[in-house]
Amino acid sequence: MPVNSIKIGNFDIYSISDGYMIFQRDTFFPELTTESWKPYPAYLLPELEMNIGSFVIRGPDKTILVDTGLGKLDHHIEQPIRETLLSEMEALKFNPGDIDIVFLTHLHLDHVGTNMIKENGVWRQTFPNAMYMVNRSDWEMFNRLIDKPAFQYIKEQVQPLLSNGCLYLFEGAISLIQGVTTIPTPGHTPGHTSLLIESDGEMAVIVGDAAHVPPQVEQPSWSPAPDRDKKLSAMTRESLMDLIERENALIASGHFPKPGFGRIIKINSGRYYKPLI
Ligand SMILES: [Zn+2]
């Protein structure tokens, strides 16, 4: 049975999914060759299937949702629309009103798609009591692109939150609540941010899109096409994996096969990702 939730001291972290996306492996990682993938038998097919994972962090006083999936967005992408985020939360007995903070690792469309929801033709915040948070550099970049057709989702899912005063633009390393802090992990997008959860001597890191597939744990130089700054994302990935390994932290990834919880195992001079089962 896959492990769908983990305990880190006083925190429970739940993995939920909004569906999955399919990409052509060689389009997603255009710089790699068939030879590069040979050591990874799970990745020899032409298609890559990626979970669209979010995490709910329940602490003693506050509940945080990390990323809001793809939702119903249909802006220039051909992906299956599942919209299972809210039903999976409900199955775990979380109501949208229970969420105090919606933390957005970055503003790509598979991470913000349920920020807002349309009811009777009117858009409203899906999580009515939440303060939404995103790194200021991400907002600034995506806001510059807002009039391009591929970024209409920003107008629909992000801009209204700022207009309502419900989007907090943070910078650098900050504490969300006691025990949950941001780790700047730029490269995939300029303001891409991971989260460190620390309690009672235990640690977990929600990596966001600092990595998309487990082989990148072993091969941090593998930067995929959507990384805006491939050199920077490779450096970020390497130092993030160093941190996770050094601290013996659990790794939580929304795009790794679900539920996306695992450990980094060191072997000789290398390391690999081992899912929790
Ligand atoms: Zn993503």
Residues whose N, C-alpha, C, O or C-beta is under 5 A from the ligand:
A	BS01	ZN	D110 D209
